[in-house]
Amino acid sequence: MDYIISTNQNAQTQLLQAWFRCVLLLPASSTQLSTLTSIALGIPDIKKVFELARADMPTDMEEAPKMFLKALGKLYSNTQDLREKMLLREKVMGYFSNVPQHISPIPANMGPVDTLTSLYSTVGHLVKYCSPLLFAQSKTDCPLPAIINAMIVPHFLLKTDKPVNPVFLTAVRTNLHLFVQGLGKLDYKRAPYVQRRLGDIVSLYFTRFPLKSTGSSASAVHPLVSSLYGSLRPVSEP
């Protein structure tokens, strides 16, 4: 890997993209993914993110991708210089620019179930922690809108005359709060897209899930209520 990086100036971005594609498409508990993740943590750019964010390097390979996303968000939040923030955002957009093309077919085809469940959790955490790094009004090709369209506001959901696959609804219900919390980090007052999408999410999902459910688990709470709860928690909490 060191030789590849030393001979190709884009190698770190390409390696990170390849690793994250595997994170998206393989179950989190996959042995192969665990091995790839342990290798990916040796990429200098990834190590530098943890170092600059003052975050510990992961020891649990299953949790490592989410810890990396959280470290990216923390680094962006802690960066004070405007130019440095813009450069970091440009670099991170490059890391995740191909995420929409990898994820779009999966919700539309509804499966496999374990892939769908893992995918919504991973992309939800990407949006929650990194939304300010994935969105810029001046960039029409920034990845966040395409991610939200594919995962949360897909075309088939707008066809009200057709029933929605329960597998999709279960995945959305479990992870919707992550996407809403991510959108909530953006300056919605200056971003019509964010205003519109938050309104779409409320109109599409408010009546699709019951406000009260039996049971004491988190799934008994309406996901939009979970989103509100998450947005009111102290920023130091995970």
C-alpha positions in Angstrom: 0.0 0.0 0.0 2.9 2.4 0.8 4.3 1.9 -2.7 0.9 2.7 -4.3 0.4 5.8 -2.2 4.0 7.0 -3.0 3.5 6.6 -6.8 -0.1 7.9 -7.2 -1.2 11.2 -5.7 -4.8 10.2 -5.8 -4.2 6.8 -4.3 -5.4 7.6 -0.8 -8.7 8.9 -2.0 -9.2 5.9 -4.3 -8.3 3.5 -1.5 -10.7 5.2 0.9 -13.4 5.1 -1.7 -12.9 1.4 -2.4 -12.9 0.6 1.4 -16.1 2.6 2.0 -17.8 0.9 -0.9 -17.2 -2.4 0.9 -18.5 -0.9 4.1 -21.7 0.0 2.3 -22.2 -3.3 0.5 -21.0 -5.9 3.1 -22.6 -6.8 6.4 -20.9 -5.0 9.3 -20.1 -8.4 10.9 -18.4 -9.7 7.8 -14.9 -11.2 8.4 -13.7 -9.9 5.0 -14.9 -6.4 5.9 -13.1 -6.6 9.2 -9.9 -7.5 7.4 -10.3 -4.7 4.9 -11.0 -2.2 7.6 -7.9 -3.1 9.6 -5.9 -2.4 6.4 -7.8 0.8 5.7 -6.9 2.2 9.1 -3.3 2.3 7.9 -4.1 4.8 5.2 -2.3 8.0 6.2 -5.3 10.3 5.5 -7.5 8.2 7.8 -4.8 8.1 10.5 -4.5 11.9 10.2 -8.2 12.4 10.7 -8.2 10.6 14.0 -5.0 12.4 15.1 -6.3 15.9 14.2 -9.7 15.2 15.7 -8.0 13.9 18.9 -9.9 10.7 18.6 -8.6 7.3 19.6 -7.9 4.9 16.8 -10.6 2.1 16.7 -9.9 -1.3 18.0 -13.3 -2.7 17.2 -13.3 -3.2 13.4 -17.1 -3.4 13.2 -17.4 0.1 14.8 -14.4 1.6 13.0 -16.3 3.0 10.0 -18.8 4.9 12.2 -15.9 6.1 14.4 -14.1 7.4 11.3 -17.2 9.3 10.2 -17.7 10.8 13.7 -14.0 11.9 13.7 -14.5 13.6 10.4 -17.5 15.5 11.7 -15.6 16.4 14.9 -12.6 17.6 12.9 -14.7 19.9 10.7 -16.5 21.3 13.7 -13.2 22.0 15.5 -11.6 23.7 12.5 -11.8 27.4 12.9 -10.1 28.7 9.8 -12.7 29.2 7.0 -10.3 28.3 4.2 -9.2 25.1 6.0 -12.9 24.1 6.5 -13.5 24.6 2.8 -10.5 22.5 1.8 -11.5 19.8 4.2 -15.0 19.8 2.8 -13.7 19.5 -0.8 -11.5 16.6 0.2 -14.3 14.7 2.0 -16.7 15.3 -0.9 -14.1 13.5 -3.0 -14.1 10.6 -0.5 -17.8 10.1 -0.8 -18.6 11.4 -4.2 -19.5 7.9 -5.6 -21.7 6.9 -2.6 -25.0 7.7 -4.4 -24.2 5.5 -7.4 -23.4 2.6 -5.0 -26.5 2.9 -2.9 -29.2 3.9 -5.4 -30.0 0.3 -6.7 -30.4 -1.3 -3.2 -33.5 0.5 -1.8 -35.1 0.3 -5.2 -34.6 -3.5 -5.4 -35.3 -4.1 -1.7 -32.5 -6.4 -0.8 -30.8 -8.4 0.4 -32.3 -7.6 3.8 -29.1 -7.7 5.8 -27.4 -5.5 3.2 -30.3 -3.0 3.3 -30.3 -2.9 7.1 -26.6 -2.4 7.3 -26.7 0.2 4.5 -29.2 2.4 6.2 -27.2 2.4 9.4 -24.0 3.2 7.7 -25.3 5.9 5.4 -27.4 7.3 8.3 -24.3 7.8 10.3 -22.5 9.4 7.3 -25.3 12.0 7.0 -25.5 12.5 10.8 -21.8 13.2 11.3 -20.8 14.6 7.9 -23.7 16.4 6.4 -21.9 19.8 6.5 -19.0 18.2 4.6 -21.4 16.7 1.9 -23.4 19.7 1.1 -22.7 23.1 -0.6 -25.3 25.2 -2.3 -22.7 26.3 -4.8 -22.0 22.7 -5.9 -24.8 21.1 -7.9 -23.1 17.8 -7.8 -22.5 17.6 -4.0 -23.4 14.1 -2.8 -25.9 14.8 0.0 -29.0 15.5 -2.1 -28.5 12.4 -4.1 -28.0 10.4 -0.9 -31.2 11.7 0.6 -33.2 11.1 -2.6 -32.0 7.5 -2.8 -32.4 6.5 0.8 -35.2 8.6 2.3 -37.3 10.2 -0.6 -37.0 7.6 -3.3 -39.3 7.9 -6.3 -41.3 4.8 -5.5 -42.4 6.3 -2.2 -44.1 9.2 -4.0 -46.4 6.7 -5.8 -49.2 6.7 -3.2 -51.3 4.1 -5.1 -48.7 1.4 -4.5 -47.9 -0.3 -1.2 -44.5 0.2 0.2 -42.3 -2.8 1.0 -42.3 -3.4 4.8 -38.5 -4.2 4.7 -37.9 -0.6 3.4 -40.1 0.9 6.1 -38.4 -1.1 8.8 -35.0 0.1 7.7 -36.2 3.7 7.4 -38.0 3.6 10.8 -34.8 2.4 12.6 -32.5 5.0 11.0 -34.6 8.0 10.0 -33.5 10.0 13.0 -29.9 9.8 11.8 -30.8 11.5 8.5 -32.9 14.1 10.1 -30.3 15.0 12.7 -27.8 15.4 9.9 -30.0 17.7 7.9 -30.6 19.6 11.1 -26.9 20.5 11.2 -27.2 22.5 8.0 -28.3 26.2 7.8 -31.8 25.4 6.6 -32.7 29.1 6.8 -30.3 29.8 3.9 -30.8 26.5 2.1 -34.1 26.0 0.4 -33.2 22.4 -0.5 -32.9 21.5 3.2 -36.1 23.2 4.1 -37.9 21.3 1.3 -36.5 18.0 2.2 -37.3 18.3 5.9 -40.8 19.2 4.9 -41.0 16.2 2.6 -39.8 13.8 5.3 -42.4 15.1 7.8 -45.2 14.8 5.2 -44.1 11.4 4.0 -43.4 9.7 7.3 -45.5 11.4 10.0 -48.6 9.4 9.2 -46.8 6.3 7.9 -45.6 5.3 11.4 -47.9 5.3 14.4 -47.2 7.9 17.1 -47.7 5.4 19.8 -46.7 1.7 19.7 -46.8 -1.1 22.2 -43.5 -2.1 23.8 -40.7 -0.3 25.5 -38.0 -0.5 22.9 -36.7 2.4 20.9 -38.7 1.2 17.9 -41.9 2.0 19.8 -41.0 5.7 19.5 -41.9 7.5 16.3 -38.7 8.2 14.4 -39.4 11.9 14.0 -39.7 12.1 17.8 -36.4 10.3 18.1 -35.0 12.9 15.7 -36.2 15.8 17.9 -34.7 14.1 21.0 -31.4 13.6 19.3 -31.2 17.3 18.2 -31.7 18.4 21.8 -29.0 16.2 23.3 -25.6 17.8 24.3 -23.2 17.8 21.5 -20.7 15.8 23.5 -22.9 12.8 23.5 -22.6 10.2 20.7 
